[in-house]
Amino acid sequence: MSIDIILNLMIKFILPIAAFIAVVYGISYFWNNSSAKGKKMIALGLITALLAGISLTIYLIFY
């Protein structure tokens, strides 16, 4: 296999999976080590990020 194919495969499949695992681990780490106020802030941030992601996805699909 050529280097271009391997890099393309890594960028499309392996990198997003590794990033997702890192994000989940980071969120769970900060969730377990935060107070009640910190958990509310994390929850609000995640809800905001989810709404922004859904809005961006809908925008990119229809326009």
N, C-alpha and C positions, 0 to 999 in steps of 0.2 A: 504494500500500500504506500502511496506517496504521502509525503509530509502534509500536503494541502488537504488531502482527504481526511487524514487523522485530525488535523487542527479544526477542520470544518465540523467533523463529528463531535469533537470535544466542546466546541463553542455552542453547538446546537443542542446537545443532549446532556453531557456530563456537567458543564458549568451551571446550567439552571438547577439541576438536581442538587448539586453541592451548595448553591446559594440558598435554596429552599431549606435544606437541612440546617444550615448555619443560622438562618433567620428563626426557624422554629426553636432551635437550641437557645439562641439569644433571648427570645421572648420568654421562654420557660424559665431561664436562669434569672432574668430580671423580675419576673412575676413572683418566683419563690422568695426572693430576697428583698421584696418591697413591703411597705406598710399598706394600710387600707387606702390612704390617700394616693399613694403611688400606684396601686392597682387600678384605682379609678382613672388616673391619668393615662395609664397604659391602655385601658379599655377604650377610652375616648380617642386616643391616637389610632388604635387599630380600627375602630369604627370609621373614623375620618379617612384613613387610608383605604379601607374597603369601599367606601362610597366614591372616593376619587377614582379608584381603579375601575369600578363598574361604570362610572360616568365616562371615563376615557375610552373604555372598551366600546360602549354604545356609540360614542362620537366617531371612533375610528371605523366602526362597522358601517354606519349609515352615511358618512361623508367622505 
